Amino acid sequence: MPASLTRESLVLCIQELPMRVLWQGVVVLSAVVGGAASCGGAEALRLSVVSQVWNPQGRTLQAVRSHLEAAAAQGADLVLLPQECVDTPGEPVPGPITEALCQSAARHRMYVVANLRERDGTKTFLTSVLIDRQGKLVGKYRKSHKMPDETLDLGDELPVFDTEFGPLAMRVGTDRFFPEVDLVYAARGARIILWSQAPEPVEDEHAQDFPSQGRAADFNVYIACARYAYQGPGWITNFYPPYCGCPLGRSYVIDREGQRVASTPRTGGVATAVIPRANLGPGRSPNRSPAFAAITAPVRLPPARAWSKRRVRITAIEAHLPIEELLARLDEAGRLQTDIACTYEYVWIAGPDKKQIAAMTEKARDNLRRVAEKARQYRMYVLIAGVIDRIERNEAILFDRQGREAGRYFKIAKTHEEMIPGQTAPVFETDFGRIAVRICADEWMVELDRCYAVQGADIVFTPTQSWGPDALFRNLRDISRAMDGVNFLVECTHPSTEAIHRSMIVDPTGAVIARAEYRKAGLVSAVVDLDADRPLRYLRVFDPHKPAGYLPEYQPTQMPRSANDLREAILKSRRPELYGPLAPQAAPKG
């Protein structure tokens, strides 16, 4: 960041941000809207999550009542149950099962969130109900999103319900694939998001849970998950191939820093988190800049096109290097046959002296000319970022394989006095795929990542001096967003004393496939296949499988079908008409 950055401009820059930022010993907090959250007269909320056993006996009303009694014994104020906690073909809501659950809630003087299959005329919904301490049904949420292989009907609302603990919201099952759901809930004031889940065709704990950890930290909300457990012999990796898994167990509560504060074991049961009332304040406010209009625009898939290649080498060049060292690193990247190289966020121009600015600007433009020449020499794209062409812009410039300028992105988050913020979120096409850029403090804007995902970015580059309280938070935030967007992430930063604060290349599964050396600036490089290295979509359609070959005793007798279209399926299934609280807001006149 330029030397002209002041504490005052920093506060102005992040006044919309949800979490604390530590900078030069100053903790900056986002503005608090309204009064403190109320938990009745208690100083804390006791939130219990249930993990039922995934078998017919474990999904009866009797089993659910037993778990509610166990939660009551732990002093629960609020209990969350898994998806379709009672196995039925469907019934009205309210109906016999909800009436029985209302009686249990009243008996134990606690709130209950239960998910059931609801029949309403010819339609079938997955419906979560909120029951209060008096046994009154005070709200319900019908699952609002689904993947293409799901056949249920959908609700048309994303409601938030006021309680004595503060506003609560609910999601169900594959709602997890749509981060806008949680972002809308946070925008509407939800303090806790309660997720009822059922087993997926392939159980993958990292794929299912890491995005929720990241969103809890990113959106500054609690997220609780209740799901099913397995009590048979062996565990996930014993089911070979391809490790389809079994119910995960480990229902949990995640706090606003993305950390589990309660968890059941894999074999099921009840776990209770004690949440201080002071921790149940407002979450993240949305950034409703016109730059992010793509989030609420009607669904339109990125146009299909034929790329010249999809297997590419990506190289990140770390740290704020002198120009001669940068050029030498570009030589190294070129010799590796890099397809696209990304640099650090440079500051080549800084004020306030006008003569100094003019001299620095002239030198900076000569630097850019020399960088472009390296792009032409090695027939590689080069993305260079920072205050590198004029003091009024912090920007990223993309040079193509001929050394020609192919696009510019202007940083949106203002971080120095002279800077003119960007107003758009462009995605650039190369000969191998679509790329996008965010620079340093742009990292706070989840809306920017969502715009890039909606526009089909294959890779999001982040040249950054690193913006956030610590490396653990950075990883939760940035990796979870890449998983949500099903895109590759390239984070190019500088060495640090924090062991995990490193430049890295992350694939869409959330795996770090290349990282920098500890406390040593250099190159981070990886070859990726932009099509093959993506998570698959597993369908709820199973084909018979005959165990054979290696370790047949561990193999399942049926296998789910799969498709390499997860990103496309998510984009097609988005429902922007429900995302009204995220819609752009016109700037005030005058």
VEXMAR-331188 format. One record per residue (C-alpha): residue number from 0; residue in one letter; y, z, x. Coordinates in pm, whole numbers. Layout:
! residues N
ATOM   n res      v      w      u
ATOM NUM   a      Y      Z      X
...
***
This chain:
! residues 590
ATOM   n res      v      w      u
ATOM   0   m      0      0      0
ATOM   1   p    351    -78    127
ATOM   2   a    555    184    303
ATOM   3   s    811    179     21
ATOM   4   l    566    345   -220
ATOM   5   t    711    674   -342
ATOM   6   r    563    965   -528
ATOM   7   e    786    880   -824
ATOM   8   s    667    517   -838
ATOM   9   l    307    636   -805
ATOM  10   v    348    863  -1108
ATOM  11   l    502    576  -1306
ATOM  12   c    218    348  -1194
ATOM  13   i    -60    574  -1322
ATOM  14   q     96    753  -1615
ATOM  15   e   -164    586  -1842
ATOM  16   l   -462    689  -1628
ATOM  17   p   -720    935  -1760
ATOM  18   m   -827   1130  -1455
ATOM  19   r   -673   1320  -1173
ATOM  20   v   -562   1134   -863
ATOM  21   l   -511   1319   -539
ATOM  22   w   -243   1163   -320
ATOM  23   q    -70   1339    -31
ATOM  24   g   -158   1676   -180
ATOM  25   v    -25   1598   -527
ATOM  26   v   -253   1605   -831
ATOM  27   v   -125   1370  -1101
ATOM  28   l   -261   1412  -1455
ATOM  29   s   -241   1174  -1746
ATOM  30   a    -23   1281  -2034
ATOM  31   v   -196   1505  -2288
ATOM  32   v   -168   1393  -2648
ATOM  33   g   -169   1661  -2915
ATOM  34   g   -287   2019  -2882
ATOM  35   a   -589   2173  -2712
ATOM  36   a   -927   2093  -2856
ATOM  37   s  -1062   2360  -3085
ATOM  38   c  -1416   2497  -3083
ATOM  39   g  -1363   2734  -3368
ATOM  40   g  -1309   3079  -3225
ATOM  41   a  -1550   3029  -2937
ATOM  42   e  -1445   2967  -2580
ATOM  43   a  -1717   2708  -2529
ATOM  44   l  -1932   2456  -2712
ATOM  45   r  -2308   2480  -2672
ATOM  46   l  -2436   2123  -2700
ATOM  47   s  -2814   2076  -2719
ATOM  48   v  -3005   1751  -2665
ATOM  49   v  -3360   1705  -2789
ATOM  50   s  -3638   1500  -2630
ATOM  51   q  -3920   1450  -2879
ATOM  52   v  -4266   1329  -2781
ATOM  53   w  -4320    958  -2850
ATOM  54   n  -4623    971  -3077
ATOM  55   p  -4680   1003  -3453
ATOM  56   q  -4703   1383  -3437
ATOM  57   g  -4383   1406  -3234
ATOM  58   r  -4177   1210  -3487
ATOM  59   t  -4241   1411  -3803
ATOM  60   l  -3993   1620  -3997
ATOM  61   q  -4192   1927  -3897
ATOM  62   a  -4155   1839  -3527
ATOM  63   v  -3781   1786  -3569
ATOM  64   r  -3741   2122  -3743
ATOM  65   s  -3929   2288  -3459
ATOM  66   h  -3687   2139  -3205
ATOM  67   l  -3390   2250  -3413
ATOM  68   e  -3527   2604  -3412
ATOM  69   a  -3562   2588  -3033
ATOM  70   a  -3202   2469  -3003
ATOM  71   a  -3087   2749  -3235
ATOM  72   a  -3266   2998  -3010
ATOM  73   q  -3051   2867  -2724
ATOM  74   g  -2736   2932  -2929
ATOM  75   a  -2662   2568  -3008
ATOM  76   d  -2342   2476  -3189
ATOM  77   l  -2427   2104  -3196
ATOM  78   v  -2769   1937  -3165
ATOM  79   l  -2839   1569  -3095
ATOM  80   l  -3171   1407  -3194
ATOM  81   p  -3324   1074  -3075
ATOM  82   q  -3318    737  -3251
ATOM  83   e  -3531    739  -3568
ATOM  84   c  -3623   1100  -3507
ATOM  85   v  -3847   1090  -3814
ATOM  86   d  -4067    781  -3834
ATOM  87   t  -4027    626  -4179
ATOM  88   p  -4005    273  -4327
ATOM  89   g  -3657    370  -4440
ATOM  90   e  -3492    573  -4716
ATOM  91   p  -3143    615  -4863
ATOM  92   v  -2885    823  -4675
ATOM  93   p  -2844   1081  -4812
ATOM  94   g  -3208   1109  -4905
ATOM  95   p  -3501   1352  -4877
ATOM  96   i  -3503   1368  -4495
ATOM  97   t  -3129   1411  -4461
ATOM  98   e  -3142   1682  -4729
ATOM  99   a  -3409   1866  -4528
ATOM 100   l  -3202   1835  -4211
ATOM 101   c  -2895   1962  -4396
ATOM 102   q  -3095   2272  -4494
ATOM 103   s  -3192   2331  -4129
ATOM 104   a  -2831   2289  -4014
ATOM 105   a  -2712   2541  -4274
ATOM 106   r  -2992   2786  -4189
ATOM 107   h  -2905   2786  -3820
ATOM 108   r  -2527   2749  -3872
ATOM 109   m  -2503   2452  -3637
ATOM 110   y  -2400   2087  -3644
ATOM 111   v  -2680   1829  -3629
ATOM 112   v  -2664   1460  -3540
ATOM 113   a  -2979   1279  -3651
ATOM 114   n  -3064    909  -3650
ATOM 115   l  -3280    761  -3927
ATOM 116   r  -3385    423  -4064
ATOM 117   e  -3168    377  -4372
ATOM 118   r  -3251    149  -4667
ATOM 119   d  -2957     41  -4879
ATOM 120   g  -3060   -218  -5135
ATOM 121   t  -3203   -513  -4944
ATOM 122   k  -3054   -402  -4612
ATOM 123   t  -3194   -181  -4337
ATOM 124   f  -2970      4  -4094
ATOM 125   l  -3018    249  -3809
ATOM 126   t  -2788    527  -3918
ATOM 127   s  -2673    840  -3739
ATOM 128   v  -2559   1123  -3964
ATOM 129   l  -2331   1414  -3879
ATOM 130   i  -2415   1738  -4060
ATOM 131   d  -2188   2043  -4033
ATOM 132   r  -2267   2416  -4009
ATOM 133   q  -2265   2450  -4388
ATOM 134   g  -2531   2182  -4422
ATOM 135   k  -2288   1922  -4551
ATOM 136   l  -2322   1557  -4451
ATOM 137   v  -1971   1490  -4319
ATOM 138   g  -2011   1144  -4168
ATOM 139   k  -2243    861  -4077
ATOM 140   y  -2244    573  -3834
ATOM 141   r  -2448    259  -3885
ATOM 142   k  -2554     91  -3560
ATOM 143   s  -2290   -177  -3505
ATOM 144   h  -2431   -397  -3226
ATOM 145   k  -2772   -545  -3155
ATOM 146   m  -2948   -770  -2909
ATOM 147   p  -3085  -1108  -3025
ATOM 148   d  -3445   -985  -3069
ATOM 149   e  -3345   -698  -3302
ATOM 150   t  -3371   -770  -3675
ATOM 151   l  -3185   -479  -3837
ATOM 152   d  -2860   -506  -4034
ATOM 153   l  -2538   -384  -3876
ATOM 154   g  -2259   -154  -3979
ATOM 155   d  -1900   -273  -3951
ATOM 156   e  -1720     37  -3826
ATOM 157   l  -1677    243  -3510
ATOM 158   p  -1581    574  -3671
ATOM 159   v  -1471    894  -3500
ATOM 160   f  -1518   1223  -3685
ATOM 161   d  -1301   1534  -3657
ATOM 162   t  -1489   1860  -3605
ATOM 163   e  -1408   2211  -3490
ATOM 164   f  -1502   2092  -3138
ATOM 165   g  -1263   1797  -3150
ATOM 166   p  -1334   1434  -3241
ATOM 167   l  -1694   1310  -3201
ATOM 168   a  -1847    961  -3205
ATOM 169   m  -2200    824  -3217
ATOM 170   r  -2388    526  -3077
ATOM 171   v  -2746    411  -3120
ATOM 172   g  -2999    238  -2895
ATOM 173   t  -2880    -96  -2760
ATOM 174   d  -2518    -19  -2843
ATOM 175   r  -2534     83  -2476
ATOM 176   f  -2495   -280  -2366
ATOM 177   f  -2141   -296  -2511
ATOM 178   p  -1889    -81  -2320
ATOM 179   e  -1616   -172  -2570
ATOM 180   v  -1790     63  -2815
ATOM 181   d  -1726    363  -2590
ATOM 182   l  -1380    237  -2497
ATOM 183   v  -1282    214  -2864
ATOM 184   y  -1417    566  -2922
ATOM 185   a  -1211    701  -2633
ATOM 186   a   -905    516  -2764
ATOM 187   r   -958    681  -3102
ATOM 188   g   -967   1024  -2940
ATOM 189   a  -1338   1100  -2914
ATOM 190   r  -1413   1387  -2674
ATOM 191   i  -1792   1347  -2695
ATOM 192   i  -2005   1036  -2753
ATOM 193   l  -2350   1117  -2891
ATOM 194   w  -2617    856  -2813
ATOM 195   s  -2952    851  -2996
ATOM 196   q  -3200    632  -2809
ATOM 197   a  -3555    498  -2847
ATOM 198   p  -3786    349  -2580
ATOM 199   e  -3697     -2  -2465
ATOM 200   p  -3952   -279  -2387
ATOM 201   v  -3921   -191  -2018
ATOM 202   e  -3805    161  -1940
ATOM 203   d  -3563    175  -1647
ATOM 204   e  -3376    501  -1608
ATOM 205   h  -3115    366  -1367
ATOM 206   a  -3035     63  -1582
ATOM 207   q  -3000    273  -1895
ATOM 208   d  -2822    580  -1761
ATOM 209   f  -2598    488  -1468
ATOM 210   p  -2353    294  -1687
ATOM 211   s  -2315    599  -1910
ATOM 212   q  -2245    817  -1607
ATOM 213   g  -1982    571  -1494
ATOM 214   r  -1821    542  -1836
ATOM 215   a  -1808    920  -1879
ATOM 216   a  -1607    944  -1557
ATOM 217   d  -1409    624  -1620
ATOM 218   f  -1317    702  -1983
ATOM 219   n  -1293   1079  -1930
ATOM 220   v  -1536   1175  -2209
ATOM 221   y  -1864   1364  -2240
ATOM 222   i  -2169   1150  -2317
ATOM 223   a  -2490   1305  -2450
ATOM 224   c  -2821   1121  -2482
ATOM 225   a  -3129   1223  -2683
ATOM 226   r  -3446   1020  -2639
ATOM 227   y  -3823   1039  -2629
ATOM 228   a  -4069   1186  -2380
ATOM 229   y  -4422   1102  -2273
ATOM 230   q  -4695   1361  -2222
ATOM 231   g  -4983   1143  -2113
ATOM 232   p  -5127   1126  -1760
ATOM 233   g  -4935    950  -1484
ATOM 234   w  -4582    826  -1496
ATOM 235   i  -4363    519  -1484
ATOM 236   t  -4480    349  -1166
ATOM 237   n  -4845    401  -1256
ATOM 238   f  -4808    130  -1518
ATOM 239   y  -4857   -182  -1306
ATOM 240   p  -4746   -459  -1324
ATOM 241   p  -4453   -494  -1383
ATOM 242   y  -4395   -123  -1426
ATOM 243   c  -4314   -146  -1796
ATOM 244   g  -4293    228  -1796
ATOM 245   c  -4321    481  -2073
ATOM 246   p  -4066    698  -2257
ATOM 247   l  -3835    850  -2000
ATOM 248   g  -3781   1199  -2134
ATOM 249   r  -3488   1368  -1963
ATOM 250   s  -3240   1383  -2252
ATOM 251   y  -2910   1487  -2099
ATOM 252   v  -2542   1573  -2122
ATOM 253   i  -2296   1409  -1882
ATOM 254   d  -1957   1566  -1815
ATOM 255   r  -1621   1396  -1763
ATOM 256   e  -1689   1358  -1392
ATOM 257   g  -2008   1161  -1457
ATOM 258   q  -2244   1446  -1366
ATOM 259   r  -2542   1575  -1562
ATOM 260   v  -2475   1931  -1674
ATOM 261   a  -2796   1965  -1878
ATOM 262   s  -3125   1777  -1885
ATOM 263   t  -3470   1820  -2036
ATOM 264   p  -3775   1754  -1817
ATOM 265   r  -3960   1424  -1842
ATOM 266   t  -4213   1585  -2074
ATOM 267   g  -3956   1667  -2343
ATOM 268   g  -3803   1975  -2502
ATOM 269   v  -3448   2097  -2554
ATOM 270   a  -3166   2135  -2303
ATOM 271   t  -2829   2297  -2371
ATOM 272   a  -2497   2242  -2196
ATOM 273   v  -2221   2501  -2216
ATOM 274   i  -1891   2312  -2230
ATOM 275   p  -1569   2514  -2191
ATOM 276   r  -1322   2449  -2469
ATOM 277   a  -1056   2361  -2211
ATOM 278   n  -1268   2066  -2096
ATOM 279   l  -1262   1897  -2437
ATOM 280   g   -921   1736  -2407
ATOM 281   p   -827   1376  -2483
ATOM 282   g   -998   1096  -2296
ATOM 283   r   -871    768  -2160
ATOM 284   s   -598    577  -2341
ATOM 285   p   -645    198  -2355
ATOM 286   n   -428    -35  -2152
ATOM 287   r   -307   -280  -2416
ATOM 288   s   -141   -527  -2183
ATOM 289   p   -132   -890  -2300
ATOM 290   a   -318   -966  -1975
ATOM 291   f   -630   -823  -2139
ATOM 292   a   -623  -1028  -2459
ATOM 293   a   -968  -1176  -2386
ATOM 294   i  -1134   -847  -2484
ATOM 295   t  -1038   -879  -2850
ATOM 296   a  -1029  -1260  -2872
ATOM 297   p  -1302  -1430  -3079
ATOM 298   v  -1632  -1474  -2896
ATOM 299   r  -1633  -1789  -2688
ATOM 300   l  -1889  -1828  -2413
ATOM 301   p  -1776  -1963  -2075
ATOM 302   p  -1839  -2339  -2067
ATOM 303   a  -2164  -2444  -1905
ATOM 304   r  -2138  -2655  -1591
ATOM 305   a  -2352  -2777  -1305
ATOM 306   w  -2283  -2598   -977
ATOM 307   s  -2349  -2754   -639
ATOM 308   k  -2539  -2442   -531
ATOM 309   r  -2612  -2092   -656
ATOM 310   r  -2766  -1935   -347
ATOM 311   v  -2467  -1828   -136
ATOM 312   r  -2369  -1606    154
ATOM 313   i  -2091  -1358     81
ATOM 314   t  -1909  -1182    368
ATOM 315   a  -1653   -901    350
ATOM 316   i  -1422   -845    649
ATOM 317   e  -1327   -478    664
ATOM 318   a  -1007   -296    755
ATOM 319   h   -641   -377    823
ATOM 320   l   -689   -588   1137
ATOM 321   p   -430   -755   1360
ATOM 322   i   -420  -1129   1293
ATOM 323   e   -608  -1224   1611
ATOM 324   e   -892   -985   1522
ATOM 325   l   -898  -1116   1168
ATOM 326   l   -930  -1473   1294
ATOM 327   a  -1211  -1366   1528
ATOM 328   r  -1393  -1205   1233
ATOM 329   l  -1350  -1526   1034
ATOM 330   d  -1515  -1704   1325
ATOM 331   e  -1806  -1460   1298
ATOM 332   a  -1829  -1519    925
ATOM 333   g  -1821  -1894    980
ATOM 334   r  -2103  -1881   1232
ATOM 335   l  -2309  -1696    969
ATOM 336   q  -2260  -1999    743
ATOM 337   t  -2066  -1792    495
ATOM 338   d  -1983  -1958    163
ATOM 339   i  -1702  -1717     75
ATOM 340   a  -1531  -1453    290
ATOM 341   c  -1314  -1176    150
ATOM 342   t  -1062   -972    349
ATOM 343   y   -906   -630    319
ATOM 344   e   -580   -563    132
ATOM 345   y   -321   -639    401
ATOM 346   v     43   -535    412
ATOM 347   w    217   -792    630
ATOM 348   i    560   -754    468
ATOM 349   a    740   -426    397
ATOM 350   g   1102   -318    339
ATOM 351   p   1369   -216    304
ATOM 352   d   1558   -395    586
ATOM 353   k   1629   -755    473
ATOM 354   k   1626   -905    822
ATOM 355   q   1295   -737    894
ATOM 356   i   1155   -864    563
ATOM 357   a   1261  -1220    645
ATOM 358   a   1102  -1208    990
ATOM 359   m    783  -1053    856
ATOM 360   t    765  -1312    577
ATOM 361   e    789  -1598    827
ATOM 362   k    514  -1443   1039
ATOM 363   a    297  -1375    732
ATOM 364   r    314  -1737    623
ATOM 365   d    209  -1850    967
ATOM 366   n    -85  -1607    940
ATOM 367   l   -182  -1769    610
ATOM 368   r   -169  -2113    768
ATOM 369   r   -408  -1998   1040
ATOM 370   v   -643  -1837    787
ATOM 371   a   -648  -2158    585
ATOM 372   e   -738  -2348    900
ATOM 373   k  -1043  -2123    947
ATOM 374   a  -1150  -2200    590
ATOM 375   r  -1128  -2573    668
ATOM 376   q  -1298  -2536   1007
ATOM 377   y  -1606  -2361    870
ATOM 378   r  -1608  -2523    525
ATOM 379   m  -1602  -2183    359
ATOM 380   y  -1390  -2029     88
ATOM 381   v  -1161  -1751    211
ATOM 382   l  -1005  -1491    -18
ATOM 383   i   -722  -1296    144
ATOM 384   a   -521  -1029    -33
ATOM 385   g   -224   -794    -11
ATOM 386   v    150   -828     47
ATOM 387   i     91  -1141    250
ATOM 388   d    336  -1409    136
ATOM 389   r    640  -1234    -15
ATOM 390   i    743   -875    -67
ATOM 391   e    768   -921   -443
ATOM 392   r    396   -981   -486
ATOM 393   n     73   -809   -397
ATOM 394   e   -163  -1099   -447
ATOM 395   a   -493  -1264   -361
ATOM 396   i   -494  -1621   -236
ATOM 397   l   -811  -1830   -249
ATOM 398   f   -848  -2110      4
ATOM 399   d  -1121  -2367    -62
ATOM 400   r  -1362  -2528    184
ATOM 401   q  -1092  -2780    285
ATOM 402   g   -839  -2505    356
ATOM 403   r   -637  -2585     45
ATOM 404   e   -505  -2319   -189
ATOM 405   a   -738  -2302   -489
ATOM 406   g   -583  -2015   -683
ATOM 407   r   -374  -1700   -681
ATOM 408   y   -418  -1367   -852
ATOM 409   f   -123  -1131   -883
ATOM 410   k   -204   -759   -875
ATOM 411   i   -131   -600  -1212
ATOM 412   a    -97   -232  -1112
ATOM 413   k    249   -186   -963
ATOM 414   t    239     16   -640
ATOM 415   h    565    -59   -460
ATOM 416   e    924    -80   -573
ATOM 417   e    983   -448   -504
ATOM 418   m    657   -563   -659
ATOM 419   i    646   -790   -966
ATOM 420   p    321   -706  -1149
ATOM 421   g     86   -982  -1260
ATOM 422   q     50  -1066  -1627
ATOM 423   t   -283  -1252  -1634
ATOM 424   a   -651  -1198  -1552
ATOM 425   p   -761  -1536  -1418
ATOM 426   v  -1113  -1642  -1322
ATOM 427   f  -1141  -1912  -1055
ATOM 428   e  -1409  -2178  -1033
ATOM 429   t  -1564  -2263   -696
ATOM 430   d  -1841  -2511   -623
ATOM 431   f  -2100  -2231   -661
ATOM 432   g  -1971  -2019   -949
ATOM 433   r  -1686  -1825  -1106
ATOM 434   i  -1504  -1551   -914
ATOM 435   a  -1235  -1298   -996
ATOM 436   v  -1023  -1046   -806
ATOM 437   r   -880   -699   -855
ATOM 438   i   -670   -532   -586
ATOM 439   c   -665   -160   -504
ATOM 440   a   -503     33   -794
ATOM 441   d   -621   -239  -1034
ATOM 442   e   -950    -50  -1005
ATOM 443   w   -824    196  -1267
ATOM 444   m   -808    -78  -1529
ATOM 445   v  -1151   -111  -1690
ATOM 446   e   -991   -368  -1920
ATOM 447   l   -954   -600  -1622
ATOM 448   d  -1326   -582  -1547
ATOM 449   r  -1409   -646  -1911
ATOM 450   c  -1182   -953  -1919
ATOM 451   y  -1363  -1090  -1616
ATOM 452   a  -1702  -1023  -1775
ATOM 453   v  -1600  -1197  -2099
ATOM 454   q  -1482  -1498  -1898
ATOM 455   g  -1814  -1522  -1715
ATOM 456   a  -1718  -1412  -1363
ATOM 457   d  -2022  -1422  -1135
ATOM 458   i  -1858  -1218   -858
ATOM 459   v  -1569   -971   -873
ATOM 460   f  -1399   -918   -536
ATOM 461   t  -1206   -599   -465
ATOM 462   p   -989   -599   -153
ATOM 463   t   -875   -238   -153
ATOM 464   q   -724     48     36
ATOM 465   s   -933    246   -216
ATOM 466   w   -791    404   -527
ATOM 467   g   -958    716   -663
ATOM 468   p  -1021   1083   -598
ATOM 469   d  -1337   1035   -389
ATOM 470   a  -1613    792   -298
ATOM 471   l  -1862    936   -547
ATOM 472   f  -1623    868   -833
ATOM 473   r  -1549    520   -692
ATOM 474   n  -1918    433   -692
ATOM 475   l  -1975    565  -1044
ATOM 476   r  -1677    371  -1177
ATOM 477   d  -1716     43   -991
ATOM 478   i  -2095      3   -986
ATOM 479   s  -2127     92  -1354
ATOM 480   r  -1865   -168  -1442
ATOM 481   a  -2055   -433  -1245
ATOM 482   m  -2371   -340  -1437
ATOM 483   d  -2183   -359  -1767
ATOM 484   g  -2046   -701  -1674
ATOM 485   v  -2378   -823  -1527
ATOM 486   n  -2180   -946  -1225
ATOM 487   f  -2192   -907   -849
ATOM 488   l  -1932   -677   -691
ATOM 489   v  -1784   -713   -343
ATOM 490   e  -1576   -413   -237
ATOM 491   c  -1388   -465     90
ATOM 492   t  -1223   -150    220
ATOM 493   h  -1192     53    542
ATOM 494   p  -1405    310    728
ATOM 495   s  -1369    671    617
ATOM 496   t  -1492   1019    696
ATOM 497   e  -1675   1018    360
ATOM 498   a  -2029    905    433
ATOM 499   i  -2060    687    122
ATOM 500   h  -1710    543    137
ATOM 501   r  -1794    201    274
ATOM 502   s  -1746   -164    198
ATOM 503   m  -2038   -287     -7
ATOM 504   i  -2195   -575   -193
ATOM 505   v  -2359   -475   -522
ATOM 506   d  -2584   -688   -741
ATOM 507   p  -2575   -682  -1124
ATOM 508   t  -2861   -430  -1142
ATOM 509   g  -2633   -178   -969
ATOM 510   a  -2821   -191   -638
ATOM 511   v  -2618   -188   -317
ATOM 512   i  -2766   -482   -124
ATOM 513   a  -2533   -461    180
ATOM 514   r  -2298   -197    310
ATOM 515   a  -2079   -129    610
ATOM 516   e  -2172     86    906
ATOM 517   y  -2053    445    899
ATOM 518   r  -1700    486   1038
ATOM 519   k  -1711    144   1202
ATOM 520   a  -1516   -159   1080
ATOM 521   g  -1704   -487   1082
ATOM 522   l  -1860   -749    858
ATOM 523   v  -2066   -685    547
ATOM 524   s  -2270   -990    457
ATOM 525   a  -2551  -1083    218
ATOM 526   v  -2718  -1392     78
ATOM 527   v  -2744  -1374   -301
ATOM 528   d  -2883  -1597   -572
ATOM 529   l  -2630  -1592   -854
ATOM 530   d  -2899  -1676  -1109
ATOM 531   a  -3222  -1519   -984
ATOM 532   d  -3074  -1188   -867
ATOM 533   r  -2980  -1070  -1216
ATOM 534   p  -3149   -818  -1446
ATOM 535   l  -3376   -973  -1708
ATOM 536   r  -3353   -924  -2081
ATOM 537   y  -3683   -784  -2211
ATOM 538   l  -3771   -875  -2567
ATOM 539   r  -3940   -667  -2832
ATOM 540   v  -4213   -931  -2845
ATOM 541   f  -4535   -838  -2665
ATOM 542   d  -4813  -1069  -2550
ATOM 543   p  -5169   -951  -2475
ATOM 544   h  -5239   -882  -2110
ATOM 545   k  -5590   -857  -1967
ATOM 546   p  -5600   -607  -1678
ATOM 547   a  -5733   -776  -1366
ATOM 548   g  -5684   -797   -992
ATOM 549   y  -5531   -506   -806
ATOM 550   l  -5558   -163   -975
ATOM 551   p  -5654   -286  -1323
ATOM 552   e  -5692     74  -1440
ATOM 553   y  -5313    115  -1425
ATOM 554   q  -5221   -207  -1603
ATOM 555   p  -5099   -222  -1964
ATOM 556   t  -5282   -426  -2225
ATOM 557   q  -4966   -597  -2346
ATOM 558   m  -4650   -724  -2176
ATOM 559   p  -4302   -787  -2314
ATOM 560   r  -4157  -1133  -2293
ATOM 561   s  -3848  -1172  -2077
ATOM 562   a  -3552  -1406  -2043
ATOM 563   n  -3295  -1448  -1768
ATOM 564   d  -3005  -1451  -2013
ATOM 565   l  -2896  -1088  -2036
ATOM 566   r  -2527  -1161  -1972
ATOM 567   e  -2518  -1449  -2220
ATOM 568   a  -2700  -1242  -2484
ATOM 569   i  -2449   -958  -2448
ATOM 570   l  -2150  -1190  -2465
ATOM 571   k  -2285  -1366  -2775
ATOM 572   s  -2350  -1032  -2947
ATOM 573   r  -2007   -878  -2888
ATOM 574   r  -1802   -800  -3201
ATOM 575   p  -1434   -822  -3108
ATOM 576   e  -1333   -773  -3471
ATOM 577   l  -1432   -406  -3424
ATOM 578   y  -1224   -358  -3108
ATOM 579   g   -883   -334  -3275
ATOM 580   p   -762    -26  -3077
ATOM 581   l   -795   -235  -2758
ATOM 582   a   -585   -528  -2886
ATOM 583   p   -276   -629  -2686
ATOM 584   q     46   -459  -2780
ATOM 585   a    374   -644  -2743
ATOM 586   a    617   -493  -2494
ATOM 587   p    921   -325  -2658
ATOM 588   k   1233   -542  -2667
ATOM 589   g   1547   -449  -2482
***
